[in-house]
Amino acid sequence: MAEKFEVTWEGELPASPREVWDAFTRRTAGWLWDIDYECRAGGAERGLTGGGGTVTVWEPHRRFVTRAVGDGGDVNQLGYALEPRGEATYLRFTHHGAFSGDHDLELDACRRHTAFYYHSLGEYLRHFRGRDAAYVSVQAPDASARDGFSAVRRALGVTADVAVGDRVRLEPAGTEGVVDYATSEFLGVRGADALYRFYGRDRWNQPVAVAVHRFGGGADDAARAWSAWLHDVFSTEAVA
């Protein structure tokens, strides 16, 4: 039987309510992934949840709620409340749903992913606000579900003590960037024209993944490059 959960995030974002609203209703590829919403209460949601959902609250620049009901009747609902704070916006995000597997493991994953996603929203608003992005995500081989993130970090040349603000070079991207997020499960790097996100999902017995939010095209090239790189990393690890 599925067990219900609630995950929340709240914090100040460096943009106006109008700009924050634009980021999470129209430009999600810049910090999350591609999602499409019909701009009205009762409109369709596509891309956020597997089977799609429905926008239940649409109050531009103030409140937004989207809701999906699964085959088993379980509800997955995400809500946003925006409050102006001078030139910034205070966002309160709430996610209600249900887990059918290991509740504690899935709740831990949801909480940690949520914190990373909304950090990425802040980075988007601070550095790429109002720009469209091409989003790509690639997954490492299944073997990466066992201590795979440490292998990715080694291959990137990123040490365990890397800190926010450090400069790194991403060979598959052929560019330098600044670390903007660093935990034992996630690494975020901001380049001149892209956000690079590394997901250590082996913590939850899942393969490692890499996502790129590219502002300026080249998404297909990025997908091929990172996919080939991940394959090489784990081919090498298997030999070693």
N, C-alpha and C positions, 0 to 999 in steps of 0.2 A: 504494500500500500504506500502511495506517495505521501511524503511528509512535507508540510508547508514550510516556507522560509520567508524572511524579509531581509533584504540587504539595502543599506542606505549609504549615501555619500553626500556631503555638503561642504561647500567652500566658496571662496571668492574667486571670480574669474576676471581676467584683465580685458573686459570689453563691455559694451552696453548691452542691455537686455535684447535689443533688436539684433545685435551682432551674435550674441549667444544663441538666440532663437534660430537665426539663419544657419548657424553651425550644426545644430542638432536636428533640424528639420529638412535642410536642403544640401548640406555639404558634409555629410557624415563620412564620406570617403577620405576626408582630410585628417581624421583622427580615430575613426572606429572601423567601419567598412561600409560598403554600398547599401543604403536603405532608401526606399521610396515611400513617401507618404502622400496620400490625397489630402489637400490642404483644407480640411473641414471636419467637424465632428460627424462621425459616421463614415468617414473616408477609409480607404483601404491602406493597410501597412503591408509592404512586401520587402523581404530581405532581413528583417530583424529576427523574426521567428520562423521556424521551419515551414509551417503551413500558412503563414500570413496572419494578419490580425486586423483590428479595427481601431481607428482613432476615436476615443470616447470623449475627450475634452480638447478643444482647440480654441485657446484664448491667446492670440498672438502677443508675444513678449511677456506673458504672465504665467500661464499654466498650460500644460500639455500632458495628456495621458493616452497611452496606447495599450490595447488589451488583446490577448489571443487565448483561445480555448483549445486545448489539445483533444485528441481522440478519446482520451479517458475522462474528459470533463475537467481536467486540471487547468487552472487559470494562470497565465503568465502576464503580469501587468507592470508597466514601467511608467512612472510619473515624474514630472519636472515642475518645480515651482521657482519662479525667478523674481528676485527683489532687487531694484536698483540701489546701488551704493556709490553715489557720486558718479565717477566715470567707469565704475566697475559694476559687476552683477554678482549677487549672492545666489548660488544655485543649491536647491535641495532636491536630491534625486532619491526615489524609492523604488525598489524592485520587489514585487511579490510573486511567488511562484511555488512550485513543488518539485521535490527531488524523489525519484523512484529508486535510486541506487543507494550508495553509501552516503547518508545525509551529511555527516561531519566532513567527509572528504570533499564532497561537492560544494558544501557551503564555504569551506575554506577557499576553494578555487574561485568561487563566484566573488567573494569579498576581495581577494587579492587582484583578480582581473579587473573588477570595478575600479579599484583605486588606481590601477595603471591606466585604464581607459580615460578616466576623468583628469588624470595628470596630462595625458596626451591632448585632451581637449584644451586644456590651459596652454600647452605649447603651441597648438594650432592657432589659438586666438592671439597669442603674444607675437608669433613670428610669421604666420601665413594667413592671417585673418582675411576672409572674403575671397580666398582663392580656391578654385576647384582643384581636385587631386585625382590622380589615377591610383587606384588601390590594388595591390597584389599581395597574396599570401601563399606561402609554400610550406609544406610540411616535410620534416626530415623522415628518413626511413623508420620503420617500426622499432628497430633496435635502439633508437634514441630515447625510447620510453624508460630505459634503464641508464641512469646517470648521463643522459645525453647533453644536458645543458653545460656541464663542466667541459665536455668535449668541444662544444661550440665555442665556449669562451676561450679555450686554449687555442683553437684554430683562428679565432679573431685576434689573438694576441692580447686579450683583456685579462688582467690579473684579478685575483679574488678581492683585492683591496681597491679596485677602481672606484673613483668617487665622482659624484656629480660635478661637472665643470672641467673634468679631464678631457684632453683632446686625444682622439684615437683615429686610426686609419682603417677603413673598411675596404679590404682588397676586392671583394666581389663587386662593390659599388664603384671602386676606383676613386674614392673621395675621402676627405677628412671630415670629421664631425666632432661635436661636443657631446659628452655624456650628459643626458638630462634626467636619467632615472637609473638607479642601480640598486637592486636587491638580490637576494640569493635565487629568486625565481625569474626575474625580469631584467632586461637591459634596454634602455632607450637611448638612441643617438640621434641628434639633430644635425643634418647636413645643410648646405646652403639652399638646396632645393628639394629636400625630402626629410621625412621622419622615418627612422628605421627602428623597428620594434622586434625584440627577440624574446620569445616566450619559453621559459623553462618548464614546460608542462610535464616533464618527467616526475616532478614532485607529486603529481596526481596520476601517475602511471599512464601518461599519454605521450605521444611523440612531440619533440621540440618543433616549434614553428617560427618562421620569420615573416614579418609583414612590412611592407613598404608603402608609405603614402607619398607619392611623387607629384610635385607641383611643377609641371612642365613636360609631360609626356614620357615616353620610353618605358611604359609599364611592361610590355611584352619582353623587352630586353632584360628588365630587372627580374622578372619571373624566371626566365631561362637561366640567368646568371646565378641567382641564389639557389635555385633547384639543383643545378649542376654542382655548386659549391657544397651544399649539404650532402649530396650523394658522395662526393669525394671525401668529405670529412668522415663519414661513417664507413666508407669502404676502407679508409686508412685505419680507422679505429678497429675494424674487424680483423685486419691483418695484424695489427699490433697486439 
